[in-house]
Amino acid sequence: MDLGLKNKVVVVTGAAGIKGSIGETIVQALANEGATPVIVDRNDRGFGYAEALQAKGIDSVFIKTDLSDYTQIEAAAKKIEEKYGRVDALINNVGVNDGAGLDASMDDFMYSLKLNMVSFFAMTKFCLPMIKKVKGNILNVGSKVALTGQGGTSGYAAAKGGVLGLTREWAVDLIKEGIRSNAIIIAESWTPAYDAWIKTLENGEEKLKSIVKKIPLENRMTTPQEIADQCLFAISEKSSHTTGQFITVDGGYVHLDRSLLTE
């Protein structure tokens, strides 16, 4: 299916993670569709990713940005304006489940909000004039933690809850402009970060098996590619009448009847 993303300028935050991370996988999927990915992240890996895409003839760019600092986000938006003049889609993807719980310092809690939620607001605010030019759209990457809680991660949970609120608020704010705003909700996805977390646990293999067993559809984790595919469909014109929605990509982990898990 041709999603009609060829030459579309798509900004992806948090897109310079390790190879196979959700943001990096989204960027590669966009490139495969002929889109123009704009990588916004603080990690220098982004330079290599953009250079590799440029070598394939894709007009990609990396804008090194600390997404916890809204002044740097504003500067990044200005660079996007100078180079492309428009944003066809903004994917607010950055997110770190940093474990800022009730025992964390106030600074750690506030930092979690800045990175995991305020960055979404700032990126959207500063890119909005460019989105309006072409009636682009916004896609926020959320987490099941906003709906279920997790324990020990108040900052991330609060931020991701706020992201869902912003998604609906922007859908209302921008409906007269013809601009759509949606969110993808992720639960258990096998990313490099998830793999690293499992390896820190004394009983990591057992923990992983117990999680996978609780995922109703096929008893397996969601792949980053499946998330990327859903993201691309959501920002494309194939989803032209979808706005204000929370699209859960999790094999039924959050919403389906627990009786499905009974052996």
C-alpha positions, 0 to 999 in steps of 0.5 A: 500500500502506498501511504502517500508519504513520499517527500513528506517532511516528518519530524521525529523526536527521540529518533537517535536511539540505539539501532532497533529502538522505536524512534530509529525504526520509525525513521527507517520506515519513513525513509523506506516510504520515500519520506524526509525524516528530520531527526531531533535528539541529543545523541550524536548517533543522529549524525550517522543516521542522517548521513546514511540516509543522505547516502541513499539520496534521502534529504534527511537531517539531524538536529542535535537538541536537548529535548528537556530544554525548550529553548533548544527546541525552539532553535531546532524548529527555526532550523527546520523552517530554514531548511524545509519551510514546512512540517507535514507530520510531527511525531513526538516520540521522545520518552524515558521511563526514568523511575522518578518515583515518590522517593525521587528529588523534586528536580528529578521529577520536574526533569521527567516532566520536561523531557517526557511531556513539556518537550511534546508541547514545545515541539508542537508549539514551535512547529505549528506554523509549519504544520498549518501551512500544509495542514499536517498532523501530530502524532504523540507516542504514549505509554500504557503506564498512563492508563495502568500505572507501573509503580516507582515512576511517578514522573513518567506516569504523570508525563504520559498521562499529560501527553494523552490529555494534550493529544485530545486538547490539540485535536479540539484546538486544531480541528478548524485548521483541519489538523489531526492529533492522535496518540499511539499507546505502547505496552510491552515492546522488545526494544534495545532498552527493554533488553538492557533492563531485563539483563539488569534483573537477577531473574531476567529470563523468568521475568520476561517469560511471565510478561510475554505469557500475559500478552493475549495475541500470540503471547509475544511482545510488540516489535518496534517495526509494528509500532512504526508501521502503525505510526506511518499509517496514522500520519498518512492520508489513509487516516484522514478522518481520524483525530483525537484517538488513542491507538493502542498497539500492544497485542491486547495487553491492556484492554482484553479480558484477563480470562484469555490468560487462563491456562 
